Each structure stands twice: as structure tokens, then as C-alpha cells.
Amino acid sequence: QQEVVKFAETLERVCVETVENGKMTKDLARAVHQTDNPARKTWLSTEEFFDALEENLKNARA
């Protein structure tokens, strides 16, 4: 069970850090940039966001 807790904590940290580093989905970009139509370069599709999370999670667990 300790491994599950450690994984969950790492995943949470990686999610927060990914967004803090500017990689986010359009809904978050709307809130962050306070506009209904944020520039495309400011947000990722869901698949792109999951790819970024996967890469960051792999790096965090290495």
C-alpha cells in the first residue's frame, strides 16, 4: 500500500508541476489567461497533455 501512496503523491506533484511549467489544456488556459479564446500555443490537446504528463512522470520515477 505504501507504493500506491508514493505513486499517487508523485503523480499529483507531476500534474501540478506540468501545469506550473505552462503545459495545460484549453480549459485551464482560458482561466489562466482570462480569455475565452487563448492562443493555440498556450494550450495542449488532451492527448498532448497526457503525453506531457507521461513524460514528466517517467522522469520523476527514474
C-alpha contacts under 8 A as a table, 3 or more apart, distances in Angstrom:
res1	aa1	res2	aa2	distance
1	Q	4	V	5.20
1	Q	5	V	6.48
2	Q	5	V	5.13
2	Q	6	K	6.19
3	E	6	K	5.08
3	E	7	F	6.08
4	V	7	F	5.08
4	V	8	A	6.11
5	V	8	A	5.12
5	V	9	E	6.16
6	K	9	E	5.18
6	K	10	T	6.14
7	F	10	T	5.09
7	F	11	L	6.05
8	A	11	L	5.07
8	A	12	E	6.12
9	E	12	E	5.16
9	E	13	R	6.21
10	T	13	R	5.13
10	T	14	V	6.09
10	T	57	L	7.56
10	T	60	A	7.34
10	T	61	R	7.94
11	L	14	V	5.07
11	L	15	C	6.14
11	L	57	L	6.61
12	E	15	C	5.18
12	E	16	V	6.35
13	R	16	V	5.26
13	R	17	E	6.08
14	V	17	E	5.08
14	V	18	T	5.92
14	V	53	L	6.92
14	V	56	N	6.39
14	V	57	L	6.13
14	V	60	A	7.48
15	C	18	T	5.20
15	C	19	V	6.46
15	C	53	L	6.56
16	V	19	V	5.36
16	V	20	E	6.10
17	E	20	E	4.88
17	E	21	N	6.01
18	T	21	N	5.17
18	T	22	G	6.74
18	T	23	K	5.60
18	T	24	M	7.35
18	T	52	A	7.44
18	T	53	L	6.83
18	T	56	N	7.45
19	V	22	G	5.17
19	V	23	K	4.94
19	V	24	M	5.24
20	E	23	K	7.30
22	G	42	T	7.34
22	G	43	W	7.93
23	K	42	T	7.57
23	K	43	W	6.38
23	K	44	L	6.66
23	K	49	F	6.89
23	K	52	A	7.59
24	M	28	L	6.13
24	M	29	A	6.41
24	M	42	T	7.71
24	M	43	W	5.30
24	M	44	L	5.74
24	M	49	F	6.33
25	T	28	L	5.56
25	T	29	A	6.27
25	T	43	W	5.15
25	T	44	L	4.92
25	T	45	S	5.89
25	T	46	T	6.25
25	T	49	F	6.51
26	K	29	A	4.85
26	K	30	R	6.08
26	K	38	P	7.44
26	K	42	T	7.95
26	K	43	W	5.18
26	K	44	L	6.53
26	K	45	S	7.16
27	D	30	R	5.22
27	D	31	A	6.67
28	L	31	A	5.16
28	L	32	V	6.08
29	A	32	V	5.00
29	A	33	H	5.77
29	A	34	Q	7.83
29	A	38	P	6.39
29	A	42	T	6.59
29	A	43	W	5.96
30	R	33	H	5.44
30	R	34	Q	5.47
30	R	35	T	5.16
30	R	36	D	5.54
30	R	37	N	6.73
30	R	38	P	5.87
31	A	34	Q	4.97
31	A	35	T	6.97
33	H	38	P	6.74
35	T	38	P	5.86
38	P	42	T	6.67
38	P	43	W	7.70
39	A	42	T	5.56
39	A	43	W	7.51
40	R	43	W	5.79
40	R	44	L	7.78
41	K	44	L	7.82
44	L	47	E	7.75
44	L	48	E	5.44
44	L	49	F	5.55
45	S	48	E	5.06
45	S	49	F	6.05
46	T	49	F	5.04
46	T	50	F	6.17
47	E	50	F	5.12
47	E	51	D	6.16
48	E	51	D	4.99
48	E	52	A	6.26
49	F	52	A	5.07
49	F	53	L	6.21
50	F	53	L	4.93
50	F	54	E	6.02
51	D	54	E	5.05
51	D	55	E	6.23
52	A	55	E	5.19
52	A	56	N	6.13
53	L	56	N	5.12
53	L	57	L	5.88
54	E	57	L	5.11
54	E	58	K	6.12
55	E	58	K	5.20
55	E	59	N	6.30
56	N	59	N	5.06
56	N	60	A	6.11
57	L	60	A	4.99
57	L	61	R	6.16
58	K	61	R	5.24
58	K	62	A	6.12
59	N	62	A	5.20
